[in-house]
Amino acid sequence: MSVNILRVLAALLTTVAVGLPALPAAAAAPTVTAMSTTVLTTSGRTALTYTGYMNGESFQQDGITTFNGRQYSAFWDEAGYVNVSRRQLPSGAWANVRLTDYRTTSTDSHNTISIGIAPADGTIHLAFDTHSSQFRYRKSAAGLATSPTWTAAGFGAVQSSLTNTSMAVVTYPQFFAHPDGTLQLAIRTGVSGTGDEVLYEYRAATWTYIGEFIDGTTYNNNAYLFGIEYDSNSLLHATWTVRETSDASTNHDLYYAYSRDKGRTWRNNAGTVVATTGSTPLPSNSAGLKVWTIARNRGLMNQESQVVDAAGNVHVLASHLPANAPSNTNFTAARETAVLVHYRRDKATKAWHQTYTPFLERSSRGDIAVDAADNLYVASGDSATRKLHIETASRASNWTDWTIRYTSPAIYYSDPLIDHQRLRTQSVLSIFTPRYGGSQIDVQDWSATG
């Protein structure tokens, strides 16, 4: 290999890792082939705040998902109503339900809609319209997710709590399911700069409060989850960054913990039990939970994305300033040169690795997902160019061969969302992506070849 080629490769990708093997000669980042683009709606809510829309934000877990052969998505329409759409895969038309008994007056892009589907009873759960405010939630009748009937009558009334615990000041509802079919919900109580993460569980048609699992208020800060999800061996993995004040410039560091018992007790990276939900929760900024140092004033974006592959390796997509860039106390300015960074935990060794990619992120956030062969796919936006990008990396290369596989025309905005279940089970990359202006939302389908 010539010196010039080596220099080009070094410029394209900088890898910082511990014991990372050399790139195999046969490794190649996965490719994607366009299948179709369908229009989910042409009447999406157009209010723009925090450089995003109420439809399409990285912390929507989930904004688009597949269950039992059907794909589901949700969006706010311009009139302020929750809409839930579904289609039969692989190519059915979208069927929409408009829920008109609740109307938002919010224009805040934090007030998104998250979908949870309980495998045990086929109920569909919606959490929506909450940013440091009262919880809003509704669920469907049992079996709706497996029924051919799809009408508004299948959904129950709006509720303001799940149990007898207060949910007066909450944000960022995130649903996730245990392999045994149990549905859970993580949500922040409190506000930016001083808040906690709490856990609920849905079984036998009833929600139960499990308790607080990350304590931020004691330390006058809050944890922002990159993600929380189970692996195939029923281990629950959570990663987060910490914010010290409401100023995003105070975001710092990468933290990690996992649970073997549905979030009742928590272990640090080494596997030692260090916390019990409800009585002695995880300290948000504990040095014993920090797995990578990222200083303040590095333009670190909170709540980007996390995924766990079939082998149990944890992958975190973050974005912040490159290593050689000076720190910047102006978060907005720092984001203009922020790049996507891949962090991963090797299950066998428990070692964490960091790979800088050459991809600019700016003020949007990306979503990271995995296929059945443990290859990685990222859908990322660029608020400056209004272009959507698809980047991939192969398991064979230890995820070092990051490559842009698609760049869209300058028509998209806000955060793209990937249907994680469909990619993992059907090798189809489905991306929920709002167009600039907010009224039209596309769902792009790509055949993924790893």
C-alpha positions in Angstrom: 0.0 0.0 0.0 1.4 3.4 -1.0 2.2 6.1 1.5 -0.4 8.4 -0.2 -3.1 5.8 0.3 -2.2 5.4 3.9 -2.5 9.2 4.4 -5.9 9.3 2.8 -7.2 6.5 5.1 -5.8 8.2 8.1 -7.5 11.4 7.2 -10.8 9.7 6.7 -10.9 7.8 10.0 -9.2 8.2 13.3 -9.6 5.3 15.7 -8.8 5.3 19.4 -9.2 1.9 20.9 -7.7 -0.7 23.2 -6.4 -3.8 21.7 -8.3 -3.3 18.4 -7.2 -5.8 15.8 -6.2 -4.7 12.3 -8.8 -4.3 9.6 -9.3 -7.6 7.7 -8.6 -7.3 4.0 -12.0 -8.7 3.1 -14.0 -6.3 5.4 -16.4 -4.0 3.7 -19.1 -1.7 5.1 -22.6 -2.9 4.4 -24.4 -1.5 1.3 -28.0 -0.2 1.1 -30.2 -0.4 -2.0 -33.3 1.9 -2.3 -36.6 0.0 -2.2 -39.3 2.7 -1.8 -40.2 5.9 -0.1 -43.7 6.3 1.2 -45.4 9.4 2.5 -46.6 9.0 6.1 -48.4 12.3 6.1 -48.5 15.7 4.4 -50.1 17.5 7.4 -47.4 17.1 10.1 -47.0 19.8 12.7 -44.7 22.5 11.3 -43.7 24.4 14.5 -39.9 24.5 14.7 -38.1 24.7 18.1 -34.7 23.6 19.3 -33.7 23.0 15.7 -36.3 20.2 15.4 -40.0 19.3 15.0 -42.4 17.6 17.4 -42.2 14.8 14.8 -38.7 13.2 14.6 -36.5 13.5 17.7 -33.8 11.1 18.7 -35.3 10.4 22.2 -38.5 9.0 20.7 -38.3 5.3 21.7 -40.0 4.5 19.5 -41.2 6.8 16.8 -41.4 3.9 14.2 -41.4 0.2 15.0 -42.4 -3.2 13.7 -44.5 -5.8 15.5 -46.1 -9.0 14.2 -45.6 -8.2 10.5 -46.9 -4.6 10.7 -45.0 -1.4 11.0 -46.3 1.4 13.3 -45.5 5.1 13.4 -47.0 8.1 15.1 -47.1 11.9 14.4 -48.7 15.1 15.4 -50.8 16.7 12.7 -51.0 20.5 12.1 -54.2 20.7 14.1 -52.5 19.3 17.2 -53.9 15.7 17.2 -52.1 12.5 17.8 -52.1 10.2 14.7 -51.1 6.5 14.8 -50.5 4.8 11.5 -49.7 1.2 10.6 -49.1 -0.8 7.4 -48.8 -4.5 6.6 -45.2 -5.3 5.6 -43.5 -5.6 3.2 -45.4 -3.0 1.1 -48.9 -2.4 2.4 -50.5 1.1 2.4 -50.4 3.2 5.6 -53.7 3.1 7.5 -54.1 6.1 9.8 -56.0 6.6 13.1 -56.6 10.2 14.3 -57.3 10.6 18.0 -59.3 13.8 18.3 -60.2 13.7 22.0 -57.0 15.4 23.0 -55.4 18.4 21.3 -52.0 19.9 22.0 -51.3 23.6 22.1 -47.6 22.9 22.3 -45.0 23.9 19.7 -42.1 22.5 21.7 -40.2 19.8 19.8 -39.6 17.9 23.1 -43.3 17.0 23.2 -43.0 14.0 21.0 -45.0 10.8 20.7 -43.4 7.5 21.8 -44.9 4.1 21.0 -44.6 1.0 23.1 -46.1 -2.4 22.1 -46.5 -5.1 24.8 -45.8 -8.5 23.3 -47.6 -10.3 26.1 -51.1 -8.9 25.3 -50.7 -7.0 22.1 -51.6 -3.6 23.6 -50.3 -0.4 22.0 -49.1 2.3 24.4 -48.6 6.0 23.6 -46.8 8.6 25.7 -46.9 12.1 24.4 -46.9 15.9 24.8 -44.8 16.2 27.9 -41.7 18.4 28.6 -41.2 19.0 32.3 -44.9 18.8 32.6 -47.8 16.5 33.4 -47.6 12.9 31.9 -50.0 12.1 29.1 -50.6 8.5 28.1 -53.1 6.2 26.6 -53.2 2.5 25.7 -55.2 0.4 23.3 -57.4 -2.6 23.9 -55.7 -5.9 24.3 -54.8 -7.6 21.0 -55.1 -4.4 18.9 -51.5 -5.0 17.6 -52.5 -8.4 16.3 -56.1 -7.5 15.1 -57.1 -6.6 11.6 -59.4 -3.9 13.0 -57.8 -0.5 13.1 -60.0 2.4 14.4 -59.8 5.1 17.0 -62.3 3.1 19.1 -59.4 0.7 19.8 -57.7 3.3 22.0 -58.6 4.2 25.6 -58.9 7.6 27.2 -56.0 9.9 28.0 -54.5 9.3 31.4 -52.2 11.5 33.5 -50.4 8.8 35.5 -49.7 5.1 35.4 -49.9 4.3 39.1 -50.5 6.3 42.3 -47.1 7.9 41.9 -46.9 11.6 40.9 -46.1 12.2 37.2 -46.5 16.0 37.3 -43.1 17.0 36.0 -41.8 14.4 33.6 -40.0 14.2 30.2 -38.6 11.7 27.7 -40.8 8.6 28.0 -39.0 5.5 26.6 -40.7 2.2 26.1 -38.7 -1.1 25.8 -39.7 -4.8 26.1 -38.0 -7.7 27.9 -37.6 -10.8 25.8 -40.3 -12.5 27.9 -42.8 -9.9 26.7 -42.8 -7.6 29.7 -43.1 -3.9 28.6 -41.3 -1.3 30.6 -41.1 2.5 30.6 -38.2 4.7 31.7 -38.9 8.4 32.1 -37.2 11.5 33.6 -38.7 13.3 36.6 -37.6 16.8 37.3 -36.1 19.2 34.8 -32.9 19.7 32.8 -30.0 20.1 35.2 -31.8 18.5 38.1 -33.7 15.3 37.5 -33.9 11.5 38.1 -34.7 8.5 35.9 -37.5 6.2 37.1 -38.8 2.9 35.9 -42.3 1.4 35.4 -43.4 -2.1 34.4 -46.5 -3.4 32.6 -47.6 -6.9 33.3 -51.0 -8.6 33.4 -52.6 -5.4 32.1 -51.3 -3.4 35.0 -48.5 -0.8 35.4 -46.3 -1.1 38.5 -43.9 1.6 39.8 -40.4 0.0 40.2 -38.7 3.1 41.4 -35.9 5.6 40.8 -32.9 4.0 39.1 -30.7 7.0 38.4 -30.4 9.8 41.0 -29.5 13.2 39.6 -31.2 15.6 42.0 -29.0 14.7 44.9 -26.0 15.8 42.8 -27.9 18.8 41.3 -27.7 17.5 37.8 -29.5 15.0 35.5 -28.7 12.0 33.4 -29.6 12.0 29.7 -30.0 8.5 28.4 -28.4 7.6 25.1 -30.6 4.5 25.3 -32.0 1.7 27.5 -32.7 -1.8 26.1 -32.3 -5.5 26.5 -30.0 -7.8 24.7 -30.9 -11.3 23.6 -29.7 -12.7 27.0 -32.1 -10.5 28.9 -29.5 -8.1 30.2 -30.7 -4.5 30.4 -28.1 -1.9 29.3 -28.3 1.8 30.0 -25.9 4.5 28.9 -26.0 8.2 29.6 -24.3 11.6 29.7 -24.7 14.0 32.6 -25.7 17.7 32.4 -24.8 19.9 35.3 -27.1 22.9 34.4 -29.7 23.7 31.8 -26.8 24.8 29.5 -26.0 21.9 27.1 -22.3 23.0 27.3 -22.2 21.3 30.7 -22.9 17.8 29.2 -20.0 15.6 30.0 -18.7 12.0 30.0 -20.2 8.6 29.0 -21.6 6.4 31.8 -22.8 2.8 31.7 -24.6 0.3 33.9 -26.5 -2.9 33.3 -29.1 -5.1 35.1 -29.7 -8.8 35.2 -33.1 -8.6 36.9 -35.3 -6.2 34.8 -33.8 -3.1 36.4 -34.2 -4.1 40.0 -30.5 -4.1 40.7 -27.7 -2.5 38.7 -24.1 -3.5 38.0 -21.1 -1.4 36.9 -19.0 -2.2 33.9 -17.0 -4.8 35.8 -20.2 -6.6 36.8 -20.4 -5.6 40.5 -23.8 -4.8 41.9 -23.7 -1.1 42.8 -27.3 0.0 43.0 -30.9 -1.0 43.8 -33.8 0.7 42.1 -36.1 2.5 44.6 -33.7 2.5 47.6 -30.1 3.1 46.5 -30.2 4.2 42.8 -27.3 4.8 40.5 -25.6 8.1 41.3 -25.8 9.9 38.0 -22.2 11.1 37.9 -20.4 8.3 39.8 -16.8 7.9 38.9 -17.3 4.2 39.2 -19.9 4.3 36.4 -18.0 6.5 34.0 -16.5 4.5 31.1 -15.2 7.3 28.9 -14.1 10.9 29.7 -15.6 13.6 27.6 -15.0 17.1 29.1 -17.5 19.9 29.3 -17.5 22.5 26.5 -16.9 19.8 23.9 -20.3 20.3 22.1 -21.4 16.9 23.4 -25.0 16.2 22.3 -27.2 14.4 24.8 -29.6 11.6 23.9 -28.2 10.5 20.6 -28.6 6.8 20.3 -27.7 3.3 21.6 -28.1 -0.2 20.3 -27.0 -3.7 21.6 -26.0 -6.3 19.0 -26.8 -10.0 19.1 -23.4 -10.8 20.7 -24.2 -8.4 23.5 -21.8 -5.6 22.5 -23.1 -2.2 23.4 -22.8 0.5 20.8 -23.4 4.2 21.5 -23.6 6.9 18.9 -22.5 10.3 20.2 -21.4 13.5 18.6 -19.0 16.1 19.9 -15.9 18.1 18.8 -13.0 16.2 17.3 -10.1 15.4 19.6 -7.8 18.0 18.1 -10.4 20.9 18.2 -10.3 23.4 21.0 -13.1 23.5 23.6 -15.9 25.9 23.1 -18.2 27.3 25.8 -20.8 28.3 23.1 -22.7 25.0 22.5 -24.3 26.2 19.2 -20.9 27.2 17.8 -19.3 24.0 19.0 -21.9 21.9 17.2 -21.0 23.4 13.9 -17.9 21.2 13.8 -19.2 18.3 15.9 -18.6 14.8 14.4 -20.2 11.5 14.9 -18.3 9.3 17.3 -18.9 5.5 17.8 -18.3 4.1 21.3 -18.6 0.4 22.0 -18.3 -2.0 24.8 -16.8 -5.4 24.0 -18.9 -8.0 26.0 -16.0 -10.5 26.2 -13.4 -8.1 27.6 -15.7 -5.4 29.0 -13.3 -2.9 27.3 -14.7 0.3 25.8 -13.5 1.6 22.5 -13.9 5.0 20.7 -13.9 5.5 16.9 -14.0 9.0 15.5 -15.8 9.1 12.2 -15.3 11.9 9.6 -19.0 12.7 9.4 -20.3 16.1 10.5 -23.4 16.2 12.7 -24.0 19.8 13.7 -27.3 20.3 15.6 -29.2 17.3 14.5 -28.9 13.9 16.1 -28.4 10.5 14.5 -29.8 7.0 15.2 -27.7 3.8 15.3 -29.1 0.4 14.6 -27.8 -3.2 14.0 -28.7 -5.9 11.5 -28.9 -9.7 12.2 -25.2 -10.0 11.4 -24.2 -7.3 13.8 -23.3 -4.7 11.2 -24.1 -1.1 12.1 -26.2 1.5 10.3 -26.6 5.2 11.1 -29.2 7.6 9.8 -28.0 11.1 10.5 -29.2 14.6 9.6 -27.4 17.8 8.9 -29.4 20.9 9.9 -27.1 23.2 7.9 -27.4 21.3 4.6 -30.8 19.7 5.2 -29.5 16.4 3.9 -30.0 13.0 5.3 -27.1 10.5 5.4 -26.8 6.8 5.8 -23.5 5.5 7.1 -22.6 1.9 7.7 -19.8 -0.2 9.3 -19.1 -3.9 9.3 -18.7 -6.3 12.1 -15.9 -7.9 10.2 -13.8 -4.7 10.5 -14.6 -4.3 14.2 -16.8 -1.4 13.0 -13.9 0.7 11.8 -14.8 1.0 8.1 -17.5 3.7 8.4 -18.7 4.7 5.0 -21.4 7.0 3.7 -23.8 5.0 1.6 -26.4 7.6 0.8 -26.8 11.4 0.8 -30.2 12.8 0.1 -31.2 16.0 -1.6 -31.5 19.1 0.6 -35.0 18.4 1.7 -34.9 16.8 5.2 -34.7 18.2 8.7 -35.0 17.3 12.4 -33.8 13.8 13.6 -34.2 10.7 11.5 -35.5 7.6 13.3 -34.8 4.0 12.4 -37.1 1.1 12.8 -34.7 -1.1 14.8 -36.9 -4.2 14.8 -37.4 -4.3 11.1 -33.6 -4.0 10.4 -32.8 -6.7 12.9 -35.4 -9.2 11.7 -35.9 -8.4 8.0 -32.7 -6.7 6.8 -34.7 -3.6 5.8 -33.6 -0.2 6.9 -36.7 1.9 7.4 -36.2 5.5 8.2 -38.8 8.0 9.5 -37.6 11.4 8.2 -39.5 14.7 8.2 -39.0 17.0 5.3 -37.9 20.6 5.8 -41.0 22.6 6.7 -42.4 19.7 8.8 -45.7 19.0 7.0 -44.5 16.0 5.0 -42.9 13.0 6.7 -41.4 10.3 4.5 -40.5 6.7 5.4 -37.6 5.5 3.3 -37.1 1.7 2.9 -33.6 0.3 2.0 -32.5 -3.2 1.5 -29.5 -3.8 3.7 -26.7 -6.1 2.5 -24.0 -6.8 5.1 
